[in-house]
Amino acid sequence: MNTEKDDNLFVKVKDTAGNEFVCPLNELRNVKNVSNAELENCFEGDVVGRLAGRLNIIESQD
């Protein structure tokens, strides 16, 4: 059973240009279609390496 709160979960997403971001799951309406406004609350994919130990990143459900 997953006891993590949604506000502590992050998910990898891509913008329309194919750039990777890691976003708080509770900030997204749809992980398949992320708006520019939603991306403002995300980390760029290349920054995540420095934060990986502090973020609980889950796989998106395709």
Biopython code that builds the backbone (N, CA, C, O; Angstrom):
import numpy as np
from Bio.PDB.StructureBuilder import StructureBuilder

atoms = [
    (1, "MET", "N", (0.838, -1.177, 0.000)),
    (1, "MET", "CA", (0.000, 0.000, 0.000)),
    (1, "MET", "C", (0.884, 1.240, 0.000)),
    (1, "MET", "O", (1.821, 1.329, 0.793)),
    (2, "ASN", "N", (0.601, 2.190, -0.871)),
    (2, "ASN", "CA", (1.384, 3.408, -0.973)),
    (2, "ASN", "C", (0.866, 4.428, 0.027)),
    (2, "ASN", "O", (-0.285, 4.858, -0.058)),
    (3, "THR", "N", (1.715, 4.817, 0.976)),
    (3, "THR", "CA", (1.291, 5.760, 2.005)),
    (3, "THR", "C", (1.811, 7.161, 1.753)),
    (3, "THR", "O", (1.640, 8.040, 2.597)),
    (4, "GLU", "N", (2.443, 7.391, 0.608)),
    (4, "GLU", "CA", (2.968, 8.716, 0.271)),
    (4, "GLU", "C", (1.820, 9.679, 0.017)),
    (4, "GLU", "O", (0.798, 9.308, -0.561)),
    (5, "LYS", "N", (1.999, 10.912, 0.452)),
    (5, "LYS", "CA", (1.029, 11.954, 0.135)),
    (5, "LYS", "C", (1.313, 12.471, -1.260)),
    (5, "LYS", "O", (2.469, 12.519, -1.682)),
    (6, "ASP", "N", (0.256, 12.863, -1.992)),
    (6, "ASP", "CA", (0.433, 13.366, -3.352)),
    (6, "ASP", "C", (1.319, 14.590, -3.406)),
    (6, "ASP", "O", (1.995, 14.801, -4.412)),
    (7, "ASP", "N", (1.345, 15.416, -2.352)),
    (7, "ASP", "CA", (2.170, 16.611, -2.378)),
    (7, "ASP", "C", (3.654, 16.305, -2.223)),
    (7, "ASP", "O", (4.479, 17.212, -2.334)),
    (8, "ASN", "N", (4.009, 15.058, -1.971)),
    (8, "ASN", "CA", (5.404, 14.646, -1.867)),
    (8, "ASN", "C", (5.856, 13.832, -3.073)),
    (8, "ASN", "O", (6.985, 13.344, -3.105)),
    (9, "LEU", "N", (4.978, 13.681, -4.068)),
    (9, "LEU", "CA", (5.287, 12.869, -5.233)),
    (9, "LEU", "C", (5.554, 13.753, -6.443)),
    (9, "LEU", "O", (4.897, 14.775, -6.644)),
    (10, "PHE", "N", (6.529, 13.340, -7.242)),
    (10, "PHE", "CA", (6.893, 14.051, -8.459)),
    (10, "PHE", "C", (6.827, 13.075, -9.620)),
    (10, "PHE", "O", (6.965, 11.866, -9.432)),
    (11, "VAL", "N", (6.613, 13.601, -10.827)),
    (11, "VAL", "CA", (6.512, 12.764, -12.009)),
    (11, "VAL", "C", (7.286, 13.424, -13.153)),
    (11, "VAL", "O", (7.326, 14.649, -13.261)),
    (12, "LYS", "N", (7.895, 12.600, -13.997)),
    (12, "LYS", "CA", (8.603, 13.119, -15.167)),
    (12, "LYS", "C", (7.606, 13.361, -16.291)),
    (12, "LYS", "O", (6.763, 12.512, -16.578)),
    (13, "VAL", "N", (7.708, 14.528, -16.929)),
    (13, "VAL", "CA", (6.849, 14.880, -18.056)),
    (13, "VAL", "C", (7.702, 15.532, -19.132)),
    (13, "VAL", "O", (8.848, 15.903, -18.880)),
    (14, "LYS", "N", (7.147, 15.671, -20.326)),
    (14, "LYS", "CA", (7.825, 16.365, -21.425)),
    (14, "LYS", "C", (6.917, 17.455, -21.960)),
    (14, "LYS", "O", (5.695, 17.304, -21.999)),
    (15, "ASP", "N", (7.537, 18.567, -22.376)),
    (15, "ASP", "CA", (6.752, 19.625, -23.000)),
    (15, "ASP", "C", (6.585, 19.296, -24.478)),
    (15, "ASP", "O", (7.046, 18.253, -24.942)),
    (16, "THR", "N", (5.928, 20.181, -25.215)),
    (16, "THR", "CA", (5.653, 19.911, -26.635)),
    (16, "THR", "C", (6.920, 19.854, -27.473)),
    (16, "THR", "O", (6.917, 19.262, -28.553)),
    (17, "ALA", "N", (8.008, 20.460, -26.994)),
    (17, "ALA", "CA", (9.280, 20.428, -27.708)),
    (17, "ALA", "C", (10.104, 19.191, -27.358)),
    (17, "ALA", "O", (11.158, 18.962, -27.950)),
    (18, "GLY", "N", (9.631, 18.395, -26.404)),
    (18, "GLY", "CA", (10.335, 17.181, -26.015)),
    (18, "GLY", "C", (11.304, 17.356, -24.861)),
    (18, "GLY", "O", (12.037, 16.423, -24.532)),
    (19, "ASN", "N", (11.328, 18.531, -24.236)),
    (19, "ASN", "CA", (12.191, 18.770, -23.079)),
    (19, "ASN", "C", (11.601, 18.091, -21.854)),
    (19, "ASN", "O", (10.389, 18.125, -21.640)),
    (20, "GLU", "N", (12.466, 17.471, -21.045)),
    (20, "GLU", "CA", (12.006, 16.735, -19.880)),
    (20, "GLU", "C", (11.976, 17.631, -18.644)),
    (20, "GLU", "O", (12.874, 18.442, -18.418)),
    (21, "PHE", "N", (10.917, 17.461, -17.850)),
    (21, "PHE", "CA", (10.744, 18.184, -16.599)),
    (21, "PHE", "C", (10.294, 17.199, -15.527)),
    (21, "PHE", "O", (9.748, 16.139, -15.834)),
    (22, "VAL", "N", (10.530, 17.559, -14.269)),
    (22, "VAL", "CA", (10.010, 16.800, -13.138)),
    (22, "VAL", "C", (9.094, 17.743, -12.385)),
    (22, "VAL", "O", (9.511, 18.813, -11.941)),
    (23, "CYS", "N", (7.820, 17.330, -12.243)),
    (23, "CYS", "CA", (6.788, 18.203, -11.685)),
    (23, "CYS", "C", (6.135, 17.569, -10.460)),
    (23, "CYS", "O", (6.054, 16.346, -10.349)),
    (24, "PRO", "N", (5.670, 18.418, -9.541)),
    (24, "PRO", "CA", (4.868, 17.895, -8.426)),
    (24, "PRO", "C", (3.565, 17.312, -8.977)),
    (24, "PRO", "O", (2.840, 17.986, -9.710)),
    (25, "LEU", "N", (3.277, 16.089, -8.631)),
    (25, "LEU", "CA", (2.102, 15.406, -9.162)),
    (25, "LEU", "C", (0.814, 16.157, -8.849)),
    (25, "LEU", "O", (-0.090, 16.212, -9.683)),
    (26, "ASN", "N", (0.724, 16.730, -7.667)),
    (26, "ASN", "CA", (-0.513, 17.402, -7.277)),
    (26, "ASN", "C", (-0.723, 18.729, -8.005)),
    (26, "ASN", "O", (-1.793, 19.325, -7.879)),
    (27, "GLU", "N", (0.268, 19.208, -8.764)),
    (27, "GLU", "CA", (0.155, 20.457, -9.516)),
    (27, "GLU", "C", (-0.327, 20.230, -10.954)),
    (27, "GLU", "O", (-0.601, 21.192, -11.671)),
    (28, "LEU", "N", (-0.430, 18.975, -11.375)),
    (28, "LEU", "CA", (-0.771, 18.670, -12.762)),
    (28, "LEU", "C", (-2.202, 18.166, -12.893)),
    (28, "LEU", "O", (-2.678, 17.382, -12.072)),
    (29, "ARG", "N", (-2.872, 18.630, -13.933)),
    (29, "ARG", "CA", (-4.205, 18.114, -14.233)),
    (29, "ARG", "C", (-4.096, 16.834, -15.043)),
    (29, "ARG", "O", (-4.865, 15.895, -14.837)),
    (30, "ASN", "N", (-3.127, 16.794, -15.976)),
    (30, "ASN", "CA", (-2.968, 15.646, -16.871)),
    (30, "ASN", "C", (-1.490, 15.520, -17.207)),
    (30, "ASN", "O", (-0.919, 16.432, -17.805)),
    (31, "VAL", "N", (-0.862, 14.417, -16.839)),
    (31, "VAL", "CA", (0.574, 14.262, -17.084)),
    (31, "VAL", "C", (0.903, 14.123, -18.563)),
    (31, "VAL", "O", (2.058, 14.296, -18.952)),
    (32, "LYS", "N", (-0.077, 13.819, -19.387)),
    (32, "LYS", "CA", (0.131, 13.695, -20.833)),
    (32, "LYS", "C", (0.086, 15.038, -21.549)),
    (32, "LYS", "O", (0.627, 15.168, -22.647)),
    (33, "ASN", "N", (-0.547, 16.034, -20.949)),
    (33, "ASN", "CA", (-0.733, 17.325, -21.585)),
    (33, "ASN", "C", (-0.498, 18.420, -20.547)),
    (33, "ASN", "O", (-1.446, 18.896, -19.923)),
    (34, "VAL", "N", (0.756, 18.818, -20.360)),
    (34, "VAL", "CA", (1.130, 19.785, -19.335)),
    (34, "VAL", "C", (1.188, 21.181, -19.951)),
    (34, "VAL", "O", (1.839, 21.388, -20.975)),
    (35, "SER", "N", (0.513, 22.125, -19.329)),
    (35, "SER", "CA", (0.489, 23.499, -19.843)),
    (35, "SER", "C", (1.760, 24.249, -19.437)),
    (35, "SER", "O", (2.479, 23.826, -18.532)),
    (36, "ASN", "N", (2.023, 25.356, -20.110)),
    (36, "ASN", "CA", (3.172, 26.195, -19.769)),
    (36, "ASN", "C", (3.049, 26.736, -18.350)),
    (36, "ASN", "O", (4.053, 26.856, -17.648)),
    (37, "ALA", "N", (1.850, 27.060, -17.924)),
    (37, "ALA", "CA", (1.639, 27.551, -16.562)),
    (37, "ALA", "C", (2.004, 26.480, -15.536)),
    (37, "ALA", "O", (2.589, 26.789, -14.498)),
    (38, "GLU", "N", (1.662, 25.223, -15.821)),
    (38, "GLU", "CA", (1.999, 24.125, -14.912)),
    (38, "GLU", "C", (3.511, 23.888, -14.884)),
    (38, "GLU", "O", (4.061, 23.533, -13.841)),
    (39, "LEU", "N", (4.180, 24.080, -16.012)),
    (39, "LEU", "CA", (5.630, 23.865, -16.079)),
    (39, "LEU", "C", (6.409, 24.864, -15.224)),
    (39, "LEU", "O", (7.564, 24.613, -14.882)),
    (40, "GLU", "N", (5.793, 25.985, -14.879)),
    (40, "GLU", "CA", (6.470, 26.972, -14.036)),
    (40, "GLU", "C", (6.774, 26.418, -12.648)),
    (40, "GLU", "O", (7.661, 26.932, -11.967)),
    (41, "ASN", "N", (6.058, 25.381, -12.215)),
    (41, "ASN", "CA", (6.267, 24.763, -10.902)),
    (41, "ASN", "C", (7.152, 23.527, -10.969)),
    (41, "ASN", "O", (7.251, 22.779, -9.997)),
    (42, "CYS", "N", (7.795, 23.310, -12.113)),
    (42, "CYS", "CA", (8.584, 22.097, -12.344)),
    (42, "CYS", "C", (10.072, 22.389, -12.379)),
    (42, "CYS", "O", (10.495, 23.537, -12.518)),
    (43, "PHE", "N", (10.865, 21.320, -12.248)),
    (43, "PHE", "CA", (12.308, 21.386, -12.397)),
    (43, "PHE", "C", (12.669, 20.904, -13.793)),
    (43, "PHE", "O", (12.056, 19.968, -14.305)),
    (44, "GLU", "N", (13.653, 21.533, -14.408)),
    (44, "GLU", "CA", (14.137, 21.026, -15.696)),
    (44, "GLU", "C", (14.831, 19.697, -15.455)),
    (44, "GLU", "O", (15.424, 19.470, -14.401)),
    (45, "GLY", "N", (14.749, 18.821, -16.450)),
    (45, "GLY", "CA", (15.291, 17.474, -16.319)),
    (45, "GLY", "C", (16.750, 17.417, -15.946)),
    (45, "GLY", "O", (17.154, 16.512, -15.217)),
    (46, "ASP", "N", (17.573, 18.364, -16.426)),
    (46, "ASP", "CA", (19.004, 18.321, -16.121)),
    (46, "ASP", "C", (19.321, 18.769, -14.697)),
    (46, "ASP", "O", (20.427, 18.522, -14.216)),
    (47, "VAL", "N", (18.398, 19.411, -14.019)),
    (47, "VAL", "CA", (18.592, 19.861, -12.638)),
    (47, "VAL", "C", (18.287, 18.741, -11.651)),
    (47, "VAL", "O", (18.790, 18.749, -10.527)),
    (48, "VAL", "N", (17.485, 17.801, -12.056)),
    (48, "VAL", "CA", (17.002, 16.747, -11.164)),
    (48, "VAL", "C", (18.137, 15.906, -10.598)),
    (48, "VAL", "O", (18.023, 15.417, -9.474)),
    (49, "GLY", "N", (19.205, 15.725, -11.320)),
    (49, "GLY", "CA", (20.321, 14.924, -10.827)),
    (49, "GLY", "C", (20.836, 15.408, -9.490)),
    (49, "GLY", "O", (21.219, 14.604, -8.640)),
    (50, "ARG", "N", (20.848, 16.704, -9.299)),
    (50, "ARG", "CA", (21.321, 17.270, -8.031)),
    (50, "ARG", "C", (20.304, 17.111, -6.910)),
    (50, "ARG", "O", (20.665, 17.152, -5.734)),
    (51, "LEU", "N", (19.039, 16.928, -7.264)),
    (51, "LEU", "CA", (17.970, 16.844, -6.269)),
    (51, "LEU", "C", (17.408, 15.443, -6.110)),
    (51, "LEU", "O", (16.504, 15.231, -5.302)),
    (52, "ALA", "N", (17.919, 14.494, -6.856)),
    (52, "ALA", "CA", (17.321, 13.157, -6.935)),
    (52, "ALA", "C", (17.138, 12.492, -5.571)),
    (52, "ALA", "O", (16.139, 11.803, -5.365)),
    (53, "GLY", "N", (18.043, 12.670, -4.662)),
    (53, "GLY", "CA", (17.928, 12.051, -3.351)),
    (53, "GLY", "C", (16.842, 12.666, -2.492)),
    (53, "GLY", "O", (16.427, 12.072, -1.496)),
    (54, "ARG", "N", (16.378, 13.845, -2.865)),
    (54, "ARG", "CA", (15.368, 14.547, -2.073)),
    (54, "ARG", "C", (13.962, 14.458, -2.662)),
    (54, "ARG", "O", (12.992, 14.836, -2.005)),
    (55, "LEU", "N", (13.845, 13.967, -3.878)),
    (55, "LEU", "CA", (12.548, 13.908, -4.562)),
    (55, "LEU", "C", (12.072, 12.467, -4.671)),
    (55, "LEU", "O", (12.864, 11.563, -4.938)),
    (56, "ASN", "N", (10.796, 12.259, -4.466)),
    (56, "ASN", "CA", (10.188, 10.938, -4.649)),
    (56, "ASN", "C", (9.525, 10.953, -6.028)),
    (56, "ASN", "O", (8.383, 11.390, -6.170)),
    (57, "ILE", "N", (10.256, 10.470, -7.045)),
    (57, "ILE", "CA", (9.779, 10.512, -8.420)),
    (57, "ILE", "C", (9.119, 9.170, -8.749)),
    (57, "ILE", "O", (9.711, 8.105, -8.577)),
    (58, "ILE", "N", (7.871, 9.258, -9.229)),
    (58, "ILE", "CA", (7.141, 8.062, -9.611)),
    (58, "ILE", "C", (7.021, 8.015, -11.129)),
    (58, "ILE", "O", (7.196, 9.027, -11.807)),
    (59, "GLU", "N", (6.725, 6.839, -11.650)),
    (59, "GLU", "CA", (6.503, 6.678, -13.080)),
    (59, "GLU", "C", (5.092, 7.119, -13.420)),
    (59, "GLU", "O", (4.147, 6.807, -12.697)),
    (60, "SER", "N", (4.949, 7.846, -14.520)),
    (60, "SER", "CA", (3.598, 8.229, -14.944)),
    (60, "SER", "C", (2.880, 7.004, -15.471)),
    (60, "SER", "O", (3.502, 6.099, -16.027)),
    (61, "GLN", "N", (1.574, 6.978, -15.295)),
    (61, "GLN", "CA", (0.757, 5.866, -15.762)),
    (61, "GLN", "C", (0.337, 6.136, -17.193)),
    (61, "GLN", "O", (-0.573, 6.929, -17.429)),
    (62, "ASP", "N", (0.988, 5.486, -18.158)),
    (62, "ASP", "CA", (0.689, 5.710, -19.581)),
    (62, "ASP", "C", (-0.600, 5.054, -19.976)),
    (62, "ASP", "O", (-1.006, 5.140, -21.135)),
]
sb = StructureBuilder()
sb.init_structure("model")
sb.init_model(0)
sb.init_chain("A")
sb.init_seg("    ")
for serial, (resi, resn, name, xyz) in enumerate(atoms, 1):
    if name == "N":
        sb.init_residue(resn, " ", resi, " ")
    sb.init_atom(name, np.array(xyz, "f"), 0.0, 1.0, " ", f" {name:<3s}", serial, name[0])
structure = sb.get_structure()
